[in-house]
Amino acid sequence: MDTVRVLITGATGYIGGRLAPRLVTAGHHVRVLARSPEKLRDVPWCESVEVVKADLSDKASLAGAFDDIDVVYYLVHAMGGGGSFSDVDKRSAVNVAEAAAAAGVRRIVYLGGLHPSNAELSTHLKSRLEVGRILLDSAVPTVVFQAGVVIGSGSASFEMVRHLTNRLPVMTTPKWVHNKIQPIAVRDVLHYLVAAAATTPEINRSFDIGGPDIMQYGEMMNAYADVAGLVRRRIVVLPVLTPRLAGLWVGLVTPIPHGLAMPLIESLQNDAVMHDHDIDGFIPPPESGLTTYREAVRLALRKIENGEVETSWSGATIAGAPSDPLPSDPDWAGETVYVDHRERDCAADPETLWKVVESIGGENGWYSFPLAWAIRGWMDRAVGGVGLRRGRRDPRHLNTGEALDFWRVEEIDRGKLLRLRAEMKVPGGAWLELRVSEGQRVSEGQGGGSRLEQRAVFFPRGLAGRLYWYSILPFHGVVFEGMITNITSTAERSI
């Protein structure tokens, strides 16, 4: 394949974050566009790409971003967002189409959703279909791939299947559990996306893509159970279970928040199978053939077990979450701010202490009063928040911008600083900051050791914010004191 200059929108997302390094490996020059470039700072392929800051919904910010580009990958959508997300999707698509045409781009590639041709579509599928039409009607030749359920470690669709099946030996489901679905492995989606860069200019159309298996959603869950070594799940269909109720149930049982579960469930209201099958005439399948559903599940579980998940659905920024960074040395400028600040000497060296700090959260826990953290997570889920079950992508390493339970990694200076921004529902802005530095081994009266500085910061919003802070104040002595004590103790036991 000849080298081309590509621009990826949505590089901080699940598919875009996997596509970028594969295009680099294929020998292409890659430019990625992001609203928050700092989220890409720690990804292993960052140094191999050009990063440009821009917002697709802001036409003025796109000036120059498309210059000298051959192929644009459009991989953004507002699934999981609220309000007028379809208007944002439409405006973004129009802006990209116009900017690409003005810059002389020769190809746009878009990943949309697989859908029936004559059926009432969900709001999110309608929006994705409209985006595809806007791009196809533009002055730039466009390839639209329409995929159904994507199976891969960290994908929202796979995580929904995985957690429902793992946790529920008996499941009550809506009648759509019997609808036909044609899942596709994420590796095969990436195969088609990479190959699309070399398609000829006269191609301007959509292609359905899917794996070799057509199955019911219930069959998918039981096939997963078989691969995972679980007993077959019993599925009880309840015709009265509406998409809204199903979405609330999925949000309760799985890490997928209600705002993201709803569009996933709504997309299952109809069969999602390929209608056109001529993709092979334009892009041949992988040399080893398309991946079966069971093999895709095996590969995904292996990645999770080995801690090799490249990207995750949780990496997407939660709609409505705070986005303003907390300065390292904040100038409060008269603003009301509440701080819980604690310090502790540790006999372990800074490197050992940092390993414990960076492994916090997820399956490793928060090192203090697990029930209190669990209750806080349940409370957040109850009001539509992300809750505590998003976990973490990797059990040992964190990157700037990725999700960590109901926090977001806002800043990481490896070996020294970890700053987390709360994405839970709170009346204000909340941060948790952990700093590691060299210290004194006070207990032994000799040099060396390390010091942990822990700071919880809260900017209240109105009276509700102030009441919230004082209502949880009695728990700080247990939660935050226990956290700093147990983190340093864990590091010392590792010596």
QUINORCOR-V540957 format. One record per residue. RES is the residue in one small letter. SS is DSSP state (a for helix, b for strand, c for the rest). PSI is psi in radians with two decimals (none if undefined). NEAR is the number of other ideal C-beta (glycine too) atoms within 8 Angstrom. Layout:
# QUINORCOR-V540957
<<RES;SS;PSI;NEAR> <RES;SS;PSI;NEAR>>
This chain:
# QUINORCOR-V540957
<<m;c;2.28;8> <d;c;2.64;4> <t;c;2.31;7> <v;c;2.82;11> <r;b;2.02;11> <v;b;2.63;15> <l;b;2.22;14> <i;b;2.14;15> <t;b;2.45;14> <g;c;0.48;11> <a;c;-0.28;15> <t;c;-0.01;13> <g;c;-3.09;12> <y;c;-0.90;13> <i;c;-0.81;15> <g;a;-0.65;16> <g;a;-0.34;13> <r;a;-0.52;12> <l;a;-0.70;15> <a;a;-0.93;14> <p;a;-0.48;10> <r;a;-0.60;10> <l;a;-0.63;13> <v;a;-0.78;12> <t;a;-0.58;6> <a;c;-0.08;9> <g;c;0.20;6> <h;c;2.73;11> <h;b;2.15;8> <v;b;2.23;12> <r;b;2.32;14> <v;b;2.49;15> <l;b;2.28;12> <a;b;2.50;13> <r;c;-0.59;5> <s;c;1.46;10> <p;a;-0.46;9> <e;a;-0.36;7> <k;a;-0.29;11> <l;a;-0.02;14> <r;c;-0.62;10> <d;c;-0.03;9> <v;c;2.53;8> <p;c;-0.35;4> <w;c;0.12;9> <c;a;-0.71;10> <e;a;-0.20;4> <s;a;-0.01;7> <v;c;2.90;12> <e;b;2.23;7> <v;b;2.25;10> <v;b;2.34;10> <k;b;2.18;9> <a;c;2.82;11> <d;c;2.11;6> <l;c;-0.51;11> <s;c;-0.14;7> <d;c;1.75;9> <k;a;-0.67;7> <a;a;-0.56;5> <s;a;-0.21;9> <l;a;-0.10;13> <a;c;2.12;5> <g;c;-0.32;5> <a;c;-0.47;12> <f;c;0.00;12> <d;c;2.43;6> <d;c;0.54;4> <i;c;2.39;13> <d;c;-0.78;9> <v;b;2.31;15> <v;b;2.25;15> <y;b;2.08;15> <y;b;1.83;14> <l;c;0.59;13> <v;c;2.60;10> <h;c;2.88;8> <a;c;0.40;12> <m;c;2.25;9> <g;c;-0.24;10> <g;c;3.06;9> <g;c;-3.05;6> <g;c;-2.47;5> <s;c;1.00;5> <f;a;-0.57;12> <s;a;-0.58;11> <d;a;-0.68;7> <v;a;-0.75;11> <d;a;-0.78;14> <k;a;-0.82;12> <r;a;-0.71;9> <s;a;-0.74;12> <a;a;-0.75;13> <v;a;-0.77;9> <n;a;-0.74;13> <v;a;-0.77;15> <a;a;-0.77;14> <e;a;-0.75;10> <a;a;-0.68;12> <a;a;-0.74;14> <a;a;-0.76;11> <a;a;-0.55;7> <a;a;-0.04;10> <g;c;0.43;5> <v;c;2.44;14> <r;c;-0.19;8> <r;b;2.36;15> <i;b;2.41;17> <v;b;2.21;14> <y;b;2.43;14> <l;b;1.91;11> <g;b;-2.79;12> <g;b;2.49;12> <l;c;2.34;12> <h;c;2.71;12> <p;c;2.68;8> <s;c;-0.54;5> <n;c;1.35;3> <a;c;2.76;7> <e;c;2.08;2> <l;c;2.74;9> <s;c;2.85;9> <t;a;-0.71;9> <h;a;-0.72;14> <l;a;-0.63;13> <k;a;-0.74;10> <s;a;-0.72;14> <r;a;-0.61;12> <l;a;-0.70;12> <e;a;-0.70;12> <v;a;-0.77;16> <g;a;-0.72;14> <r;a;-0.69;8> <i;a;-0.78;12> <l;a;-0.69;16> <l;a;-0.54;11> <d;c;-0.01;5> <s;c;3.12;12> <a;c;0.01;4> <v;c;2.20;13> <p;c;2.34;10> <t;b;2.44;13> <v;b;2.14;15> <v;b;2.03;13> <f;b;2.29;15> <q;b;1.91;12> <a;b;2.67;12> <g;c;-2.26;12> <v;c;2.13;11> <v;b;2.17;14> <i;b;2.08;15> <g;c;2.75;13> <s;c;2.20;13> <g;c;-0.15;14> <s;c;2.55;13> <a;a;-0.72;10> <s;a;-0.79;11> <f;a;-0.72;15> <e;a;-0.58;13> <m;a;-0.80;13> <v;a;-0.79;11> <r;a;-0.86;11> <h;a;-0.67;12> <l;a;-0.79;13> <t;a;-0.70;14> <n;a;-0.64;8> <r;a;-0.30;7> <l;c;1.77;9> <p;c;-0.46;5> <v;b;2.20;8> <m;b;2.31;10> <t;b;2.19;7> <t;b;2.78;14> <p;c;2.99;12> <k;a;-0.30;8> <w;a;-0.11;10> <v;a;-0.29;11> <h;a;0.03;8> <n;c;2.68;12> <k;b;2.38;9> <i;b;2.50;15> <q;c;1.52;15> <p;c;2.78;16> <i;b;2.40;17> <a;b;2.51;16> <v;a;-0.56;13> <r;a;-0.56;11> <d;a;-0.61;14> <v;a;-0.80;15> <l;a;-0.62;12> <h;a;-0.84;10> <y;a;-0.68;13> <l;a;-0.79;13> <v;a;-0.76;11> <a;a;-0.45;11> <a;a;-0.37;13> <a;c;-0.37;15> <a;c;0.12;7> <t;c;2.63;10> <t;c;2.65;4> <p;c;-0.47;6> <e;c;-0.18;5> <i;c;2.10;9> <n;c;1.47;7> <r;b;3.04;7> <s;b;2.68;10> <f;b;2.30;14> <d;b;2.40;11> <i;b;2.52;13> <g;c;2.92;12> <g;c;-3.06;14> <p;c;-0.16;6> <d;c;2.36;8> <i;c;2.15;7> <m;b;2.87;12> <q;b;2.73;10> <y;a;-0.67;13> <g;a;-0.65;10> <e;a;-0.61;8> <m;a;-0.76;14> <m;a;-0.71;14> <n;a;-0.55;12> <a;a;-0.68;12> <y;a;-0.80;12> <a;a;-0.71;12> <d;a;-0.80;10> <v;a;-0.65;10> <a;c;-0.04;11> <g;c;0.43;4> <l;c;2.78;9> <v;c;2.73;5> <r;c;2.35;7> <r;c;2.46;13> <r;b;2.26;7> <i;b;2.13;11> <v;b;2.07;8> <v;b;2.24;10> <l;c;1.86;8> <p;c;-0.40;6> <v;c;-0.04;4> <l;c;1.82;11> <t;c;2.83;7> <p;a;-0.64;10> <r;a;-0.81;7> <l;a;-0.70;8> <a;a;-0.69;12> <g;a;-0.72;12> <l;a;-0.69;9> <w;a;-0.79;9> <v;a;-0.70;15> <g;a;-0.50;12> <l;a;-0.69;7> <v;a;-0.56;9> <t;c;2.97;13> <p;c;-0.21;10> <i;c;2.07;13> <p;c;2.76;14> <h;a;-0.72;10> <g;a;-0.46;11> <l;a;-0.57;12> <a;a;-0.64;14> <m;a;-0.91;11> <p;a;-0.55;13> <l;a;-0.76;14> <i;a;-0.73;14> <e;a;-0.57;12> <s;c;-0.21;12> <l;c;0.06;11> <q;c;-0.36;9> <n;c;2.87;9> <d;c;2.49;7> <a;b;1.39;15> <v;c;2.81;11> <m;c;2.36;9> <h;c;-0.67;6> <d;c;2.52;7> <h;c;0.44;6> <d;c;0.22;7> <i;a;-0.58;11> <d;a;-0.44;8> <g;a;-0.24;4> <f;c;-0.71;8> <i;c;1.92;10> <p;c;2.62;4> <p;c;2.95;8> <p;c;2.65;9> <e;c;-0.63;3> <s;c;0.03;3> <g;c;2.90;7> <l;c;2.60;10> <t;c;2.27;13> <t;c;2.83;9> <y;a;-0.82;13> <r;a;-0.69;9> <e;a;-0.67;9> <a;a;-0.70;17> <v;a;-0.77;14> <r;a;-0.77;9> <l;a;-0.74;13> <a;a;-0.78;14> <l;a;-0.64;11> <r;a;-0.73;9> <k;a;-0.74;13> <i;a;-0.77;9> <e;a;-0.64;6> <n;c;0.04;6> <g;c;0.67;8> <e;c;0.53;7> <v;c;2.03;11> <e;c;-0.90;8> <t;c;2.82;11> <s;c;2.68;11> <w;a;-0.55;11> <s;a;-0.18;12> <g;a;-0.35;14> <a;c;2.42;9> <t;c;2.37;8> <i;c;2.28;11> <a;c;2.31;10> <g;c;-0.08;4> <a;c;2.65;9> <p;c;2.57;7> <s;c;-0.15;6> <d;c;2.22;5> <p;c;2.65;7> <l;c;2.11;12> <p;c;2.66;6> <s;c;-0.74;6> <d;c;1.41;4> <p;c;2.41;8> <d;c;1.79;5> <w;c;-0.39;6> <a;c;0.71;4> <g;c;-0.05;3> <e;c;2.60;6> <t;c;2.22;6> <v;c;2.44;9> <y;b;2.37;8> <v;b;2.32;8> <d;b;1.95;8> <h;b;2.25;8> <r;b;2.62;10> <e;b;2.63;9> <r;b;2.31;10> <d;b;2.61;13> <c;b;2.37;13> <a;c;-0.35;9> <a;c;2.74;13> <d;c;2.84;8> <p;a;-0.64;11> <e;a;-0.75;7> <t;a;-0.74;12> <l;a;-0.71;16> <w;a;-0.65;12> <k;a;-0.66;11> <v;a;-0.76;12> <v;a;-0.80;12> <e;a;-0.30;12> <s;c;0.13;8> <i;c;2.61;13> <g;c;-3.13;10> <g;a;-2.44;9> <e;a;-0.36;6> <n;a;-0.30;7> <g;c;-3.07;9> <w;c;0.27;9> <y;c;0.32;9> <s;c;2.36;14> <f;c;1.14;9> <p;a;-0.64;8> <l;a;-0.68;6> <a;a;-0.73;11> <w;a;-0.72;13> <a;a;-0.76;9> <i;a;-0.73;8> <r;a;-0.65;11> <g;a;-0.74;13> <w;a;-0.72;10> <m;a;-0.71;8> <d;a;-0.73;14> <r;a;-0.64;14> <a;a;-0.48;6> <v;c;0.31;7> <g;c;0.20;8> <g;c;-3.08;11> <v;c;-0.34;12> <g;c;-3.03;13> <l;c;-0.05;11> <r;c;0.14;9> <r;c;-0.45;12> <g;c;-2.59;10> <r;c;2.66;13> <r;c;-0.73;12> <d;c;2.38;8> <p;c;-0.24;8> <r;c;-0.48;7> <h;c;2.49;5> <l;c;2.64;11> <n;c;2.63;11> <t;c;2.32;12> <g;c;-0.17;14> <e;c;2.81;14> <a;b;2.57;14> <l;b;1.66;13> <d;c;-2.18;13> <f;c;0.47;13> <w;b;2.90;12> <r;b;2.32;14> <v;b;1.85;15> <e;b;-0.58;11> <e;b;2.35;10> <i;b;2.08;12> <d;b;1.63;6> <r;c;2.26;6> <g;c;-0.19;7> <k;c;-0.82;8> <l;b;2.36;11> <l;b;2.07;12> <r;b;2.17;13> <l;b;2.40;12> <r;b;2.30;14> <a;b;2.35;13> <e;c;0.25;12> <m;c;2.86;11> <k;c;1.81;6> <v;c;2.61;10> <p;c;1.15;8> <g;b;-2.92;11> <g;b;2.38;12> <a;b;2.45;12> <w;b;2.66;14> <l;b;2.21;12> <e;b;2.28;14> <l;b;2.15;14> <r;b;2.37;10> <v;b;2.34;14> <s;b;2.98;9> <e;b;2.57;6> <g;b;-2.89;9> <q;b;2.35;8> <r;b;1.39;12> <v;a;-0.74;7> <s;a;-0.49;6> <e;a;-0.08;6> <g;c;0.48;5> <q;b;2.86;5> <g;b;2.95;5> <g;b;-2.81;6> <g;b;-2.90;14> <s;b;3.05;15> <r;b;2.40;13> <l;b;2.18;15> <e;b;2.18;12> <q;b;2.26;15> <r;b;2.15;13> <a;b;2.22;13> <v;b;2.37;13> <f;b;2.14;14> <f;b;1.87;11> <p;b;2.59;13> <r;c;1.81;8> <g;a;-2.93;7> <l;a;-0.64;5> <a;a;-0.67;9> <g;a;-0.70;14> <r;a;-0.73;10> <l;a;-0.66;8> <y;a;-0.80;12> <w;a;-0.81;12> <y;a;-0.44;7> <s;a;-0.53;6> <i;a;-0.04;8> <l;a;-0.71;7> <p;a;-0.42;5> <f;a;-0.26;9> <h;a;-0.69;11> <g;a;-0.54;7> <v;a;-0.89;10> <v;a;-0.96;12> <f;a;-0.64;13> <e;a;-0.70;11> <g;a;-0.65;11> <m;a;-0.91;12> <i;a;-0.59;13> <t;a;-0.80;10> <n;a;-0.56;10> <i;a;-0.84;15> <t;a;-0.64;14> <s;a;-0.71;8> <t;a;-0.72;10> <a;a;-0.71;15> <e;a;-0.58;10> <r;a;-0.27;6> <s;c;-0.12;9> <i;c;none;7>>
